Amino acid sequence: MPKQILIHGDSAEVLKNIKIQVDSCIVDPPYNTANKNTKILKGRKALSSDFGEWDYFTDEQYLEFTAKWIDSVHDLIKTSGNLVIFSKLEYISDIIRIYEKRGFKHHATIIWHKTNPSPQIRKTGFLSSCEAILWATKGFDDKKISYTFNFSNQRDMHNFIETPIAMGKVRTKHPTQKPKKVLEKLLQIFTNEGDVILDCFAGSGTLADVSIDMGRNSISIEKDPEYFEIMKNRVEACADTLLGSSEVVVLDESSKIRKYFNGNIQF
């Protein structure tokens, strides 16, 4: 039975206690895009770009933060593993440079096009309708190390994913929640049934939710207590709906985390 491990804590500290290796790390880290602007829309809910303190950095701080978490996950990813990172377009080259310096090999940049982005109120620029998804591997082709890449057919394997943002009943309070269709596509390509996937910025738990649907194991780490509670309720509800489909393990104290990962974990 697949296992979804939900951890409440700062990934910078939690990752030090994880003693197992994972098949893939698929992560949606802070983008450094937050600001104090709020868009007032007639007849609609106001749109705020003030996501929270977790998304405020200087450029130097952001690149240092990115280098630290990539360094932390490096040894946890198997030699044959994939690293998949959501990013805003402006940081693509910086993030690639950081993980290639650490020993990952960049393979592709996928564009996620949002069909229903926030409108441009002042009409002085383009709508922010695209985000990047960076794919790298730890094992290189020239070393004959195979990595998971499930090519389906020519029509479906463009480096372009187009979906609306999460809306309606599935939308949580997390401001940058990714839609399940995007994660389903990534898990289909970069993982296999029974794989263990690490998400060290789990947010509202979309990856764990999709992992239940697709028979994958996941380790999801979230620092914010409100978002962790959203993730916990969401993932437990999904597991209950698909009875017997997945075991949910909740670790919300440092002592529990250390004790759990020092034991003999079976996936």
N, C-alpha and C positions, 0 to 999 in steps of 0.2 A: 504494500500500500504506500503510495507517495506520501511524503511528509513535508509540511509547510512550517518552518521554524520562524516565529515572529519575535524579534528582539527590540526591546525599548532601550535605547542608549545611543551614545555618540559613536559613530562608526570608527572614529580615530582611536578610541579606546577598545571598542568591542572587537575589532579585527585582530587585535593582539592576542585575544583569547580563543580564536577559532583555530583548531588544530587539524582540520581536514582540508583536502583539496577539492575544488569544484570544477565542473566541466565547462562552465561559462560564467562570466560576470556581465550582466546586462543592467545598466545603471543610468538613471536620469538625475544627474547631480544639479545643484544650483547653477543658474546660467549667468548670474551677475547682471540681471536686467531690471531689478526692482527700482522703482522711483516713487515719489510722493504724488504723482499725477492721478487724478480720478476723472473719468469721462462720464458726463451726465447725458444720458440718452432719453429723449422724450418717449414716454410710454414703456420704457424698459429699465431694468435694474442698472444702477450705476456700475461702471467697470473701473476697478482700482488696480493700479500697477504696484501698489505697496504690498508685496507678497509676504513680507516679514523680514526680521533682522537676518535670517539665514541666507538671504540673497543679496546682501549689501557688501561689496568689496571694492577696494581700489583694484586696478588692473594687476598691479604687482602682487597684492594679497591673493587675488583670485588664481593667478598662475602658480603661486606657491602652494595654495590649498589644493589645487588640481594635482600638482606633482606629488604631494604627500599621500593623497588617497590612492593614486595609481601605484605608487611605490608599495603601499600597504597591501594591495590586492595581488600584486605580481606573484608572490610566492604561493598564494592560495589557489591560483589557477593552474590546472594541469598543463603539462607540456603541449598537449594536443588541444588546449582550451581556446575559447574565443573571448575577446573583450569587445563589448558593444556599448558605445557611449552616446547619449543624446547631447546635443550641443547647439548653441546659437551660432549662426553662420559666421559671425565676426571672429570667433575663437577657433575655427577649424584648424588652421595651420599651427596655432600655438599648442593645441592639445595633441595633434599628431607629432609635433616636435618633441613634446614631453614624453609620450609613451614610446616613441622610437628610441629615444635616448636611454630609456629603461630596458630596452631589449625586445619590445613588441614590434611586429611587422604590420604596417598599414596596408590594407587590401582595398578598401573602397569607402567612399562617402555616399551614403544614401540620403535622399531628400524626402522628408515628410511634408507633403502639401496639405494644409488645412483648408477645407472647402468653405468653412464658415468662420474666418478669423474675426477679431475685433475690428470694427469699422474705423476708418480715418475720419474723425470728426471735422478737423480743420481742412482736410483735403490738400495738405501741403507735402505729402509723401506717399509711398506705397503702403499697402496693408502688410502687416507682418504675418504672412501666410505660410512661411516655410521655416522648418527647423532641420538641422543636420543630424544624422545618425552615423557615427564613425565605427568602422569595423577593423579590428586588428586581431592578429593571432600571436600566440607565444611560440609555436612551432613554425619553422620555415620550410618552404617547399624543398629547398636544396639539401636539407638534412633528412629528407624522406620521412618527415613526421606528418602524419595525416591529422587534419583538423575537421571538425564537423561542418559541412556545407551541403545542405540538401537542395540540390538543383531540381526544380520541378519541371518547368517547360519554358520555352523561349518567351512566351507571352507574359508569364507571371514573374520573370526574374529581372525585370528592369530595376535599376537602382533608384526607384521612385515609388513612394507609397502615398496614396491619396485617400484621405478619410476626413470626415468632420471631427471637430473636437468633441470631447465627452459632454453630452447634454442630457437634459430631462431627468428621469428617475435614477439613472446610473451616475449622475454627477454628484460628487461629494463637495465638501467645503475646501478641499485642497485646490489652490489656485492654478497649479500647473499639471493637473491630472491628465495622464495620457489615456487615449481610448484603447479598449481591449483589442480592437482590430489591428492596431499597430503592433502591440505585443504578440498577438497571435501569429502575425507574419514573421516576426523576428524569431520566436521560439520554433516555428516550423522550419526555418532555414538553418538556424545556428545551434539547435539542440535536438536531442533524441528522447524518446520516451524513457523515463527512469533517470535521466540526467539530474545533476544537482546544480542549481543556478543561484548565484549570489547577487543580491541587490542591496547595496549599502546606503542608498538614499531612497527608501521604499515609499515614502509619501503615504498615499491612501491605499497602497497594497495591490495595484493593478497586476503586477507581475505574479504575485502569489495567487491571485484570483484566477488568472489565465493558466497558471501551472496546475491548478486543480483540474480545470477543464481538459488539459492536454496530457495529464499523467506525468508531470515533471515534479521533482522535489525543489524546494526553494528555501533560501535563508534570506530573510528580509529584515533590514535594520532601519529603524526610524527614531530620530532624536526627539522630535516634537511630541509632547504627551497627547495633544488633541488629535493629531494625525495618526499617532499610534493606535489610539482608541478606535478611530474610524477604520483603520486597517484591520484591527482585531475583529471588530463586529462584522465587517464585510467578509473577511476570509472565513470566519466561523459560520456565517450564514450560508456561504457558498458550499462549504463542506457538508453542512447539514442538508442542504437541498439535494446534493449529489451523494446520497447516503452511502457510506463505505468507500467513498472515492479518495479520501485523503485524511491523514492525521494532522491535527493542528497543535503545535507546541508553542506555548507562550512563555517567554523569558523576559521578565520585567525588573529584575534585580541583578546587580553585578555578581553576587554570589551564585545565583542560579545559572548565569551564563558560564562562569568558570567551571562550575561543577558539571554542567551538561556536556561541555566540549572536552572536558578531561576524561569523560567516560567513553564507553565503546558505542559510538553512534552507528546505527544501522539504517541505511537508506535502501 
